[in-house]
Every structure is written in structure tokens, then in C-alpha cells.
Amino acid sequence: MPTLDFKGKPFVYSHHLSVPFRELVVDASKSVPPAGEAPGLDGNLIIHGDNLEALKALLPRYAGKVDVIYIDPPYNTGNEGWAYNDNVNAPQLKAWLGKTVDADDMERHDKWLCMMWPRLQLLRELLSETGVILVSMDETEISLLYSAMDEIFGSDNRFENIIWKKRYGGGPKEKFFVNLHEYVLVYAKSKSVITKIDRPLTPEKIERYYKWTDDTQTGSAELRSILGPDAFPYPKPSSLLSTILEAKFHPTDNANVLVLDSFAGSGTTAHAVLALNKADGGNRKFILVETEDYADALTAERVRRVIKGVPGAKDAALKDGLGGSFTFCELGEPMDMERFFAEDGKAPSWDQVARYVAYTATGETLTRAEGEDGFAGHAGPYRLHLLYRDDPKWMRSNDAMLDLTTAERIAAAAQADGGKPVLVFAAGKLMGQRALTDLGITFCQLPYSVHRILGDGSEGVAGVDAA
Ligand SMILES: C[S@@+](CC[C@H](N)C(=O)[O-])C[C@H]1O[C@@H](n2cnc3c(N)ncnc32)[C@H](O)[C@@H]1O
């Protein structure tokens, strides 16, 4: 199959692998949690941050779990003011940093591909086996997008290029052809497992189909009614997103899908998800990512308002409020185990570390469960235990070490769990390898020397290993 060649490709080809994992840090003051609950990371999310890092941060929890990805990235028209800003270790790419990509930039197509490539790779990792990805695009980069998607997702997994009519006629300034449409390119993670696609039709939907009038002006009018004038240029109408999300890609149940939009803008995708849930009682979830500072004042604010109700809205459901909730997150420190506790004693939570080590060790997301002796749940075929606390003093104590008594209890629990193989993550062990092997336990040293970082160990046992 022909492949794309572009400046920077050798450097970005595997860049997604070296992007550090970061924590997702909840900002309760900007969240709208379900009534009576604290905001958590299991429900709807709005993440403020660059999507390259945000998508990586989502992997330990959501790899292979996202049903529908919709993205509306910069079209690279030369008027969007975006800049290539990724931390790729190559002098050619560093020379691009921070420079706005305008229409005269001779390397603008290379820059765009360098920006999109690692993001599409991460999006593919997040997609479930029955998942689909839809990408909005216009004439500017559609041909390069096709080639990049064919290479990353596989041309066999290409479904369709949906034509979307974005306006209704040219203007006096048109010199050549009048362009009235854009595209939504659709790929599956694995097209062969999708048995059919249908859109359940109701009389209202048939009427809307024949009278379809929702263009970019509709999107602007809709956003104006929620946030006032000039809040955001060219938002998509929420009906475009509802139309996409109403499609049922069998065997996925489209009323319970997890939807990811990592170029969130004004939050249209979240609006559509909440509107559909309100209309049919569904339980769709959304994850949005927006890098600009308006992630709070625009993206999240639109979602807050549609949840609570928009007094001036024509749509009755929107006027009353669509209901729902979300958690607002920032990106935290990189999950660099070598630096845990290193600066100002900070370390990630037990839950974050459990998900991170499970994903990095097994390539599977952790199915969380509760239990004794640091039981964290299952990752693929494994049962996972983590002896860890975000408390330096505890990490230096004997309790943080795997000893024979604890190991025997863990082995007994694994037997009762169908004899599953066990991974135990801890800062050290106070028992020999032979005993671990006999018990069917794989010991995984947390990949950093807690004791070295925490000091001379004057308060307790420092990394004693009886092996
Ligand atoms: C074309 S707009 C999306 C509009 C959106 N579909 C709507 O209806 O409002 C693209 C958005 O992606 C955001 N964006 C661009 N690069 C990003 C990145 N690296 N990470 C996260 N967001 C990004 C931009 O700030 C902008 O808000």
C-alpha cells in the first residue's frame, strides 16, 4: 500500500509512545457532580490541556473502552492561529515551535501531519474493538487526512466520507467554485466486527431529514442562545453530532456509548450527548479535551448551562435543562516513578498508580475491585495487588514490603479467584524468589527506588530484600 511521506514523519512516527503519562487532577470547583456525590473520574469529563498529553493520561483508564470518537481539529486553512507545539526531540521540529501556522507557511501541511499523527495513534489505542472514529475536515487537508487515516487505521477499516452541507449559497466575493460542504471521514477500529449500521427513524426524524437546514449558522445561533454573541467561531450545530450519535453501529448499544471529542471547542459534542440522553433516557458518556484557557469559561460553561437550563432557548428540553453532570480536570505532573516523592513530597494517589502500573505492565486497562492486601482488580488475565500509599513515611515502613505472610494470603485469594496469575507491585520484598514462584506470584518492583528518594531510611527498613 502506498504510504505518506512528509517532513518530520520519522520523528513523530512513534512519538505517542514517549509522551509521559500524566495524572488527571480533579477541579471540584469547576465540576458539576451528580447530586450528593463528589466529582470523580468515572463519569463525564472535561479536561483542560493539550490533547496529546490528555489522551495519554486517559489510556490507563480508557484504552480500548471508547465507542465513538468525534474530532473537529484545525482544518489548517491558515486562519486558525494554531502552532506546532509538541515536545519532539528533533531540531527540525523544534524550529517550528510556537510559530503560528499561516497560509504562506510552506511547511504547513508537514506541520499539520506532525501534529495529527501521534494524536490519531493515541485515539486508535483508546477506541474499543467495535468503536468508530469520525473526523470533520474540509477541502484543505482532506486528501492528507485520508492517507494518514488509511495508514494508521488501515484502509480496510474505512467506512465512508459523509458530506455535510455547511451553508446554502455563495457570496459576491466567490471567484471560482462555490464550496457548500465539508466532510466527516468515518473509520472503524475493526470494520469486520461491525455487523450493520442503522438509524432508527421516527416521523420527526424523517421530517428533519427532508427539511435539513442545520448549517454552521445554526450552530452559531444555538451557541448564541446559550452563551451570548461571538462566543466561538463556527461551532458545529449539535444536530450534526446528534445525527452521528443516533447511528447504531451494531453490536454496540448506541444509548450507552462512551464518546470522546479531543478538540472540544465550544463543547457541542457534550451538548448533543446530554440532549440525546434526555430524549431517550440513555446513559451515554462524554470525555472532552480542550487546550485553550476557555476550556472552563466557554467549553465547560456551555455544558453547565445546558445541564441547568437555558431560559431563552426555543427548545423546551434545553430551556428546562438537559440534566447530567461532569468532572473538570487539569493535567497533573508526569507519572515519572523516579520522581515520586522527589519534589515537595508529592505523589500520585493509590488509584492513579494502580491504573498506571496495570496498563504499563499488561497493556490492559484495570477493572477496579476492592479487597485486602492492596487488591486493585483485574487487568487482562491477571489479578493485581499494589502495596503503595502517597505517604513517604508509610512507604519506608515494613508494611510497604511484600512479606511471606502477605504473599500467602494473596496467593490464597488468587486460588479462590479461579487460580488467576498474580502481579504484586511493591517498593520491595522481604522474602525469597523461590517462595514467590511456589505461590504463583510475580513480584513487580515499583520502578523507582523509594528508599533512595526518601532519604537514608533512618526511620525504618530501607529496601531490605531477603531474596
Ligand atoms: C474547530 S474547533 C472545534 C469546534 C467544535 N467542534 C465546536 O463545535 O465548537 C477546534 C478546537 O480544538 C482545540 N485544539 C486545537 N489543538 C488542540 C490540542 N492540541 N489539544 C486540545 N485542543 C486543541 C482548539 O483550541 C479549538 O477549540
PDBQT file of the ligand as one rigid body, heavy atoms in Angstrom, charges set to zero:
ROOT
HETATM    1  C1  LIG A 501     -12.514  23.574  15.086  1.00  0.00    +0.000 C 
HETATM    2  S1  LIG A 501     -12.536  23.795  16.788  1.00  0.00    +0.000 S 
HETATM    3  C2  LIG A 501     -13.743  22.623  17.327  1.00  0.00    +0.000 C 
HETATM    4  C3  LIG A 501     -15.129  23.187  17.340  1.00  0.00    +0.000 C 
HETATM    5  C4  LIG A 501     -16.146  22.287  17.979  1.00  0.00    +0.000 C 
HETATM    6  N1  LIG A 501     -16.409  21.133  17.167  1.00  0.00    +0.000 N 
HETATM    7  C5  LIG A 501     -17.420  23.059  18.243  1.00  0.00    +0.000 C 
HETATM    8  O1  LIG A 501     -18.470  22.675  17.715  1.00  0.00    +0.000 OA
HETATM    9  O2  LIG A 501     -17.382  24.027  18.971  1.00  0.00    +0.000 OA
HETATM   10  C6  LIG A 501     -11.024  23.046  17.300  1.00  0.00    +0.000 C 
HETATM   11  C7  LIG A 501     -10.741  23.184  18.778  1.00  0.00    +0.000 C 
HETATM   12  O3  LIG A 501      -9.651  22.328  19.091  1.00  0.00    +0.000 OA
HETATM   13  C8  LIG A 501      -8.829  22.990  20.023  1.00  0.00    +0.000 C 
HETATM   14  N2  LIG A 501      -7.482  22.427  19.912  1.00  0.00    +0.000 N 
HETATM   15  C9  LIG A 501      -6.555  22.652  18.943  1.00  0.00    +0.000 A 
HETATM   16  N3  LIG A 501      -5.427  21.971  19.200  1.00  0.00    +0.000 NA
HETATM   17  C10 LIG A 501      -5.638  21.295  20.363  1.00  0.00    +0.000 A 
HETATM   18  C11 LIG A 501      -4.840  20.429  21.155  1.00  0.00    +0.000 A 
HETATM   19  N4  LIG A 501      -3.592  20.120  20.806  1.00  0.00    +0.000 N 
HETATM   20  N5  LIG A 501      -5.364  19.918  22.282  1.00  0.00    +0.000 NA
HETATM   21  C12 LIG A 501      -6.644  20.196  22.647  1.00  0.00    +0.000 A 
HETATM   22  N6  LIG A 501      -7.436  21.048  21.941  1.00  0.00    +0.000 NA
HETATM   23  C13 LIG A 501      -6.951  21.572  20.804  1.00  0.00    +0.000 A 
HETATM   24  C14 LIG A 501      -8.874  24.445  19.607  1.00  0.00    +0.000 C 
HETATM   25  O4  LIG A 501      -8.481  25.289  20.684  1.00  0.00    +0.000 OA
HETATM   26  C15 LIG A 501     -10.336  24.590  19.214  1.00  0.00    +0.000 C 
HETATM   27  O5  LIG A 501     -11.101  25.000  20.304  1.00  0.00    +0.000 OA
ENDROOT
TORSDOF 0
